[in-house]
Amino acid sequence: MSTTEKYGDIIHLPHPVSEKHPRMPMQDRAAQFSPFAALTGYEEAIYETGRLTEEKTELGEEEKAILDRKQRLLLEKLDELPSLTVTYFVPDEKKSGGAYIRKAGNLKKINPSERWMLLTDGTKIPLDDVMSIESKLFCYVF
């Protein structure tokens, strides 16, 4: 039995059109037949696994002493909001390690007892994560 014979009684009738619902665009109808993503989050997991992080470098005693002297000099000049560039370690939230960030700005405050510095843009940097500090103030001292 052919299709024409099977549906012969209705094949010539007009196509029904809903008065309540607008006709779905062709591109949306095609989405109904797109493959089902059985492994939701798989691509993100692969990306996360492949994303590289760095290990935090521990400074030697000499480097720590230099950073301490720089911090003391910055404390003396704090009222001038000295311009500086800080390189510091930011731990990764999802895996071990992290990344070194280089941030330029003006220093607003240093809190030696709580071990942080604050830039004028609101960036708060833990002093224990600082790798280096650069400033014009250090040109003649270091």
N, CA, C and O of each residue as an XYZ file, in Angstrom:
568
protein
N       0.846     -1.163      0.000
C       0.000      0.000      0.000
C       0.901      1.239      0.000
O       1.790      1.337      0.847
N       0.706      2.160     -0.897
C       1.511      3.367     -0.996
C       1.008      4.420     -0.001
O      -0.084      4.299      0.554
N       1.816      5.438      0.206
C       1.485      6.515      1.134
C       0.236      7.249      0.667
O      -0.604      7.634      1.481
N       0.112      7.442     -0.644
C      -1.040      8.161     -1.194
C      -2.323      7.389     -0.919
O      -3.350      7.976     -0.575
N      -2.258      6.076     -1.072
C      -3.444      5.257     -0.812
C      -3.757      5.221      0.684
O      -4.921      5.255      1.083
N      -2.699      5.151      1.516
C      -2.873      5.037      2.956
C      -3.527      6.282      3.554
O      -4.367      6.173      4.447
N      -3.144      7.472      3.063
C      -3.660      8.732      3.600
C      -4.513      9.483      2.577
O      -4.670     10.701      2.666
N      -5.035      8.785      1.651
C      -5.816      9.381      0.564
C      -6.980     10.219      1.028
O      -7.344     11.191      0.365
N      -7.574      9.863      2.156
C      -8.741     10.607      2.616
C      -8.374     11.965      3.239
O      -9.236     12.838      3.347
N      -7.121     12.156      3.647
C      -6.748     13.428      4.294
C      -5.637     14.181      3.570
O      -5.357     15.329      3.915
N      -5.001     13.573      2.582
C      -3.828     14.177      1.933
C      -4.144     15.498      1.252
O      -3.260     16.345      1.123
N      -5.357     15.694      0.821
C      -5.704     16.924      0.099
C      -6.324     17.976      1.008
O      -6.707     19.044      0.529
N      -6.432     17.705      2.303
C      -6.988     18.684      3.234
C      -5.949     19.773      3.513
O      -4.751     19.511      3.411
N      -6.388     21.007      3.868
C      -5.426     22.076      4.175
C      -4.669     21.764      5.478
O      -5.191     21.096      6.371
N      -3.436     22.262      5.561
C      -2.602     22.055      6.746
C      -3.213     22.810      7.926
O      -3.537     23.990      7.791
N      -3.378     22.149      9.093
C      -3.981     22.851     10.224
C      -3.053     23.948     10.770
O      -1.844     23.737     10.865
N      -3.600     25.100     11.124
C      -2.844     26.215     11.675
C      -3.501     26.611     12.997
O      -4.705     26.862     13.048
N      -2.711     26.665     14.057
C      -3.223     27.003     15.380
C      -3.549     28.483     15.465
O      -2.814     29.325     14.949
N      -4.633     28.781     16.105
C      -5.005     30.176     16.323
C      -4.345     30.711     17.598
O      -4.215     31.924     17.764
N      -3.922     29.801     18.508
C      -3.321     30.189     19.780
C      -1.800     30.318     19.706
O      -1.225     31.228     20.304
N      -1.161     29.429     18.988
C       0.306     29.356     18.987
C       0.871     29.741     17.624
O       0.425     29.221     16.601
N       1.858     30.654     17.599
C       2.475     31.016     16.316
C       3.308     29.852     15.778
O       3.748     28.989     16.537
N       3.512     29.841     14.497
C       4.271     28.785     13.849
C       5.742     28.887     14.273
O       6.307     29.980     14.297
N       6.351     27.763     14.602
C       7.741     27.715     15.057
C       8.674     27.950     13.870
O       8.484     27.350     12.812
N       9.695     28.827     14.030
C      10.657     29.048     12.937
C      11.421     27.755     12.612
O      11.591     26.888     13.469
N      11.866     27.650     11.388
C      12.565     26.448     10.920
C      13.812     26.148     11.761
O      14.072     24.988     12.079
N      14.589     27.185     12.127
C      15.814     26.937     12.896
C      15.503     26.379     14.275
O      16.274     25.580     14.806
N      14.366     26.796     14.873
C      13.985     26.250     16.173
C      13.490     24.815     16.048
O      13.708     23.997     16.941
N      12.824     24.513     14.940
C      12.364     23.146     14.740
C      13.542     22.199     14.579
O      13.486     21.049     15.015
N      14.606     22.681     13.954
C      15.786     21.836     13.758
C      16.452     21.504     15.090
O      17.048     20.437     15.237
N      16.353     22.411     16.058
C      16.972     22.179     17.361
C      16.358     20.990     18.088
O      16.999     20.392     18.951
N      15.115     20.643     17.744
C      14.473     19.489     18.376
C      15.218     18.200     18.081
O      15.150     17.236     18.844
N      15.925     18.198     16.970
C      16.594     16.975     16.541
C      18.092     16.984     16.799
O      18.808     16.089     16.351
N      18.576     18.005     17.529
C      20.004     18.054     17.846
C      20.340     16.939     18.826
O      19.469     16.486     19.569
N      21.596     16.491     18.838
C      21.961     15.371     19.706
C      21.820     15.712     21.181
O      22.020     16.856     21.591
N      21.482     14.730     21.951
C      21.330     14.878     23.391
C      22.713     14.871     24.036
O      23.523     13.994     23.738
N      22.999     15.833     24.914
C      24.292     15.911     25.595
C      24.237     15.038     26.850
O      23.893     15.519     27.930
N      24.566     13.790     26.710
C      24.492     12.850     27.831
C      25.548     13.145     28.888
O      25.338     12.860     30.067
N      26.676     13.710     28.483
C      27.759     13.993     29.419
C      27.822     15.486     29.706
O      28.768     16.161     29.299
N      26.836     15.991     30.393
C      26.797     17.407     30.735
C      28.005     17.765     31.591
O      28.288     17.108     32.593
N      28.711     18.816     31.183
C      29.885     19.255     31.929
C      31.176     18.591     31.504
O      32.236     18.923     32.034
N      31.120     17.673     30.572
C      32.319     16.946     30.147
C      33.350     17.884     29.531
O      34.533     17.811     29.864
N      32.908     18.769     28.632
C      33.852     19.688     27.981
C      34.517     20.614     29.001
O      35.712     20.892     28.902
N      33.744     21.091     29.982
C      34.299     21.953     31.014
C      35.325     21.203     31.858
O      36.351     21.764     32.245
N      35.040     19.925     32.143
C      35.965     19.116     32.942
C      37.276     18.891     32.182
O      38.351     18.922     32.781
N      37.194     18.670     30.894
C      38.400     18.490     30.073
C      39.210     19.776     30.058
O      40.433     19.738     30.192
N      38.541     20.915     29.898
C      39.239     22.204     29.893
C      39.929     22.432     31.235
O      41.091     22.836     31.284
N      39.207     22.171     32.321
C      39.750     22.402     33.663
C      40.972     21.533     33.908
O      41.945     21.996     34.503
N      40.941     20.290     33.465
C      42.073     19.377     33.642
C      43.291     19.868     32.872
O      44.420     19.745     33.347
N      43.066     20.418     31.695
C      44.166     20.880     30.859
C      44.696     22.250     31.224
O      45.767     22.639     30.758
N      43.973     22.989     32.045
C      44.394     24.336     32.427
C      45.611     24.253     33.342
O      45.615     23.516     34.328
N      46.633     25.014     33.001
C      47.883     24.959     33.752
C      47.905     25.959     34.893
O      47.377     27.065     34.783
N      48.528     25.548     35.993
C      48.743     26.442     37.128
C      50.223     26.406     37.478
O      50.946     25.495     37.074
N      50.661     27.397     38.225
C      52.050     27.453     38.677
C      52.101     27.151     40.166
O      51.132     27.367     40.893
N      53.228     26.655     40.598
C      53.449     26.468     42.030
C      54.008     27.767     42.604
O      54.729     28.497     41.923
N      53.676     28.045     43.841
C      54.162     29.248     44.499
C      55.644     29.080     44.815
O      56.055     28.068     45.383
N      56.442     30.079     44.445
C      57.872     30.072     44.708
C      58.136     30.642     46.091
O      57.656     31.724     46.429
N      58.887     29.920     46.874
C      59.255     30.414     48.206
C      60.497     31.290     48.075
O      61.484     30.891     47.457
N      60.443     32.467     48.651
C      61.568     33.393     48.586
C      62.635     33.005     49.600
O      62.339     32.466     50.666
N      63.871     33.291     49.246
C      64.980     33.077     50.163
C      65.035     34.209     51.190
O      64.313     35.200     51.075
N      65.875     34.053     52.167
C      65.982     35.056     53.241
C      66.404     36.422     52.715
O      65.914     37.448     53.188
N      67.306     36.440     51.743
C      67.767     37.721     51.191
C      66.634     38.448     50.472
O      66.460     39.654     50.642
N      65.850     37.700     49.656
C      64.719     38.315     48.949
C      63.670     38.824     49.932
O      63.085     39.886     49.722
N      63.430     38.070     51.004
C      62.472     38.511     52.031
C      62.947     39.792     52.712
O      62.145     40.683     52.989
N      64.242     39.885     52.981
C      64.802     41.079     53.626
C      64.653     42.302     52.719
O      64.324     43.391     53.189
N      64.894     42.120     51.430
C      64.741     43.229     50.473
C      63.285     43.684     50.425
O      63.007     44.883     50.437
N      62.355     42.731     50.370
C      60.931     43.090     50.356
C      60.533     43.831     51.629
O      59.756     44.784     51.574
N      61.059     43.401     52.771
C      60.759     44.077     54.033
C      61.252     45.521     54.022
O      60.554     46.423     54.485
N      62.471     45.740     53.486
C      63.003     47.109     53.409
C      62.149     47.964     52.468
O      61.893     49.135     52.750
N      61.714     47.383     51.361
C      60.865     48.117     50.419
C      59.529     48.483     51.072
O      59.021     49.588     50.881
N      58.976     47.565     51.830
C      57.707     47.831     52.504
C      57.850     48.939     53.546
O      56.954     49.770     53.695
N      58.965     48.953     54.264
C      59.196     50.018     55.247
C      59.328     51.376     54.559
O      58.803     52.373     55.053
N      60.022     51.420     53.429
C      60.158     52.666     52.680
C      58.790     53.129     52.157
O      58.479     54.319     52.187
N      57.990     52.189     51.686
C      56.645     52.541     51.218
C      55.786     53.080     52.362
O      55.008     54.014     52.167
N      55.922     52.499     53.544
C      55.190     52.989     54.714
C      55.549     54.440     55.026
O      54.681     55.232     55.391
N      56.827     54.787     54.883
C      57.277     56.154     55.138
C      56.677     57.138     54.135
O      56.422     58.292     54.480
N      56.451     56.699     52.913
C      55.953     57.569     51.840
C      54.454     57.370     51.578
O      53.949     57.815     50.547
N      53.750     56.719     52.481
C      52.350     56.353     52.275
C      51.447     57.560     52.010
O      50.499     57.458     51.232
N      51.726     58.692     52.640
C      50.902     59.883     52.444
C      50.968     60.413     51.008
O      50.103     61.187     50.600
N      51.982     60.005     50.240
C      52.131     60.432     48.840
C      51.421     59.485     47.870
O      51.439     59.719     46.662
N      50.796     58.418     48.385
C      50.179     57.376     47.556
C      51.146     56.924     46.452
O      50.866     57.100     45.267
N      52.276     56.343     46.847
C      53.312     56.020     45.868
C      52.847     55.041     44.780
O      52.093     54.100     45.027
N      53.331     55.312     43.581
C      53.058     54.439     42.441
C      53.976     53.223     42.532
O      55.158     53.348     42.850
N      53.413     52.034     42.248
C      54.217     50.819     42.310
C      53.637     49.746     41.411
O      52.515     49.866     40.920
N      54.415     48.700     41.204
C      53.968     47.495     40.504
C      54.304     46.309     41.393
O      55.454     46.124     41.791
N      53.289     45.504     41.702
C      53.455     44.359     42.597
C      53.220     43.082     41.816
O      52.246     42.970     41.071
N      54.118     42.117     41.987
C      53.914     40.780     41.444
C      53.611     39.883     42.631
O      54.400     39.785     43.571
N      52.450     39.225     42.573
C      52.038     38.399     43.705
C      51.330     37.136     43.229
O      50.846     37.062     42.100
N      51.283     36.153     44.107
C      50.712     34.850     43.803
C      49.242     34.814     44.206
O      48.884     35.221     45.311
N      48.391     34.320     43.298
C      46.970     34.139     43.594
C      46.665     32.650     43.497
O      46.753     32.079     42.410
N      46.304     32.004     44.614
C      45.996     30.570     44.567
C      44.780     30.288     43.684
O      43.837     31.078     43.637
N      44.817     29.157     42.992
C      43.711     28.740     42.143
C      42.573     28.225     43.022
O      42.818     27.549     44.021
N      41.348     28.539     42.661
C      40.195     28.125     43.462
C      39.803     26.673     43.231
O      39.121     26.077     44.065
N      40.230     26.090     42.097
C      39.750     24.757     41.751
C      40.804     23.661     41.818
O      40.465     22.482     41.917
N      42.068     24.032     41.766
C      43.114     23.011     41.788
C      44.356     23.548     42.470
O      44.434     24.738     42.777
N      45.326     22.683     42.710
C      46.538     23.127     43.403
C      47.339     24.067     42.505
O      47.265     23.999     41.278
N      48.092     24.927     43.139
C      48.873     25.915     42.406
C      48.095     27.207     42.272
O      47.186     27.483     43.055
N      48.456     27.992     41.282
C      47.814     29.275     41.061
C      48.511     30.016     39.945
O      49.063     29.402     39.032
N      48.487     31.337     40.014
C      49.097     32.161     38.973
C      49.719     33.398     39.606
O      49.259     33.881     40.640
N      50.767     33.899     38.973
C      51.378     35.152     39.401
C      50.721     36.289     38.640
O      50.614     36.259     37.414
N      50.284     37.290     39.388
C      49.623     38.466     38.832
C      50.559     39.655     39.005
O      51.210     39.814     40.038
N      50.607     40.479     37.975
C      51.404     41.708     38.038
C      50.409     42.858     38.021
O      49.658     43.020     37.059
N      50.404     43.654     39.081
C      49.407     44.713     39.245
C      50.098     46.048     39.473
O      50.931     46.184     40.370
N      49.749     47.026     38.660
C      50.285     48.381     38.816
C      49.211     49.257     39.447
O      48.024     49.101     39.159
N      49.628     50.169     40.300
C      48.676     51.074     40.947
C      49.366     51.965     41.944
O      50.591     52.088     41.957
N      48.558     52.587     42.782
C      49.076     53.453     43.844
C      48.738     52.828     45.187
O      47.631     52.338     45.407
N      49.714     52.858     46.073
C      49.544     52.268     47.391
C      48.728     53.183     48.287
O      49.011     54.376     48.397
N      47.713     52.615     48.926
C      46.865     53.376     49.838
C      47.218     53.067     51.288
O      47.250     53.964     52.131
N      47.485     51.784     51.577
C      47.725     51.401     52.964
C      48.512     50.094     53.011
O      48.386     49.237     52.137
N      49.329     49.967     54.060
C      49.991     48.699     54.374
C      49.671     48.390     55.831
O      49.814     49.246     56.703
N      49.242     47.174     56.082
C      48.975     46.733     57.450
C      49.971     45.617     57.778
O      49.716     44.453     57.470
N      51.103     45.964     58.400
C      52.140     44.968     58.677
C      51.698     43.883     59.668
O      52.138     42.738     59.564
N      50.839     44.232     60.619
C      50.420     43.238     61.613
C      49.469     42.198     61.012
O      49.549     41.017     61.351
N      48.572     42.630     60.123
C      47.657     41.689     59.468
C      48.212     41.185     58.136
O      47.614     40.320     57.497
N      49.364     41.733     57.721
C      50.114     41.261     56.550
C      49.362     41.428     55.224
O      49.173     40.464     54.483
N      48.931     42.681     54.931
C      48.344     42.970     53.630
C      48.633     44.405     53.223
O      48.950     45.259     54.050
N      48.513     44.644     51.908
C      48.618     46.001     51.375
C      47.366     46.276     50.564
O      46.766     45.361     50.000
N      46.977     47.538     50.508
C      45.768     47.941     49.795
C      46.133     49.003     48.776
O      46.788     49.992     49.107
N      45.710     48.799     47.541
C      45.929     49.791     46.488
C      44.726     50.723     46.432
O      43.661     50.405     46.960
N      44.899     51.862     45.796
C      43.822     52.857     45.738
C      42.606     52.355     44.960
O      41.505     52.871     45.149
N      42.786     51.356     44.088
C      41.644     50.807     43.343
C      40.882     49.752     44.137
O      39.924     49.168     43.631
N      41.307     49.499     45.394
C      40.613     48.535     46.242
C      41.218     47.144     46.259
O      40.737     46.275     46.986
N      42.262     46.914     45.473
C      42.908     45.605     45.446
C      43.664     45.371     46.751
O      44.533     46.158     47.129
N      43.325     44.286     47.429
C      43.980     43.924     48.692
C      44.896     42.737     48.417
O      44.451     41.693     47.941
N      46.176     42.908     48.720
C      47.186     41.907     48.393
C      47.825     41.392     49.678
O      48.374     42.179     50.449
N      47.762     40.077     49.922
C      48.450     39.521     51.095
C      49.962     39.666     50.949
O      50.525     39.289     49.921
N      50.618     40.205     51.962
C      52.065     40.423     51.894
C      52.840     39.115     51.758
O      53.917     39.094     51.163
N      52.299     38.021     52.305
C      52.992     36.737     52.219
C      52.986     36.163     50.806
O      53.742     35.236     50.512
N      52.137     36.706     49.924
C      52.071     36.234     48.540
C      52.836     37.131     47.568
O      52.895     36.846     46.372
N      53.426     38.221     48.083
C      54.151     39.158     47.221
C      55.501     38.559     46.829
O      56.263     38.087     47.673
N      55.771     38.593     45.528
C      57.031     38.094     44.988
C      58.008     39.242     44.770
O      59.205     39.106     45.019
N      57.478     40.392     44.294
C      58.344     41.550     44.075
C      57.519     42.829     44.083
O      56.321     42.828     43.802
N      58.204     43.921     44.418
C      57.603     45.253     44.389
C      58.567     46.161     43.642
O      59.760     46.205     43.944
N      58.035     46.884     42.666
C      58.843     47.823     41.904
C      58.236     49.217     42.056
O      57.017     49.385     42.036
N      59.109     50.212     42.209
C      58.646     51.592     42.332
C      59.811     52.525     42.030
O      60.972     52.158     42.205
N      59.493     53.734     41.577
C      60.533     54.740     41.355
C      61.220     55.114     42.663
O      62.359     55.581     42.659
N      60.534     54.911     43.771
C      61.115     55.206     45.078
C      62.381     54.375     45.351
O      63.246     54.788     46.123
N      62.475     53.226     44.721
C      63.581     52.307     45.008
C      64.790     52.528     44.104
O      65.812     51.864     44.278
N      64.696     53.444     43.146
C      65.778     53.637     42.172
C      67.141     53.911     42.825
O      68.164     53.399     42.370
N      67.148     54.694     43.857
C      68.413     55.100     44.442
C      68.754     54.314     45.715
O      69.860     54.427     46.243
N      67.804     53.527     46.194
C      68.012     52.797     47.441
C      68.471     51.370     47.178
O      69.327     50.851     47.895
N      67.908     50.731     46.154
C      68.211     49.309     45.910
C      68.971     49.113     44.621
O      69.303     47.982     44.266
